[in-house]
Structure formats: C-alpha cells, structure tokens
C-alpha cells in the first residue's frame, strides 16, 4: 500500500468539490439572465446546471493491480454536468424587454436559496477532505518519527 494513497483520494474529492462550487457560482451569477442562448430565433433564459460526481472506475487491470497492492479506493471524478429539466419561472412584467405578447417574462430555473444550500454542502465536503488530508499528513509524519 502506498503512503500517499489517502492524498490521491482526498485530492480527487477536493478537485470535484471545487468544480461543483464553480458551477454553483455560475448558477447564482446567472439567476436573472433572461438571454443565455438563442434557440430557433428566440432568446432562452439560463438553465440551471447540475454536477454529477461518481467514484473513479478503474480498468480491470488497474483494479486487479490495486487489489494486489492493497490499494483501497481510486477517488472520485466529475461524471457530467447536466441541465436541470425543471421549468422556467414565469413572471408578469410587461415593461421588460424580453416580455412576450401577454407580458410574461421567462426567468431562469435557478433558486438562489437552493444554490446557497448546495454551496454550503460543497464547502463542508471540501473542508472535510482538507481535514482528511491534514490527518494523513500528520500520521505519515508520526510514522517517520517512529523510525528515528
């Protein structure tokens, strides 16, 4: 078993959570964007993005080699970024430049409160992985001191 295996696993989780925080920040920044992209000659509002994180899937040879060497896990990775299929919000505002003929404006399906909860979750996960990294570093340091 490698001494740095815990570092590899924690660093993959740190990278994934950082990416998740970046996507959440983008969602919050575009919470009022009514013109994100053009579809069929019409502007469509920004659509909320979701991040899917999954365990790394090693090849059979890598899994076999890891089992022989006593390596436990491979860490995590960002599997995909998808768009939230929930409907856009409709708000009556006939003076808005993007209002339709009935005076309704389509707003993004981003709920800032939900995004803040997701941001807190990602931050807590990031902090937990930093704690694991620090604990691993302390254990390796103590193990090296025993050998003196």
Beta strands, then each sheet from edge to edge (+ up, - down):
strand 1: 37-39
strand 2: 42-44
strand 3: 49-55
strand 4: 76-83
strand 5: 89-92
strand 6: 104-107
sheet 1: 1+ 2-
sheet 2: 3+ 4-
sheet 3: 5+ 6-
end
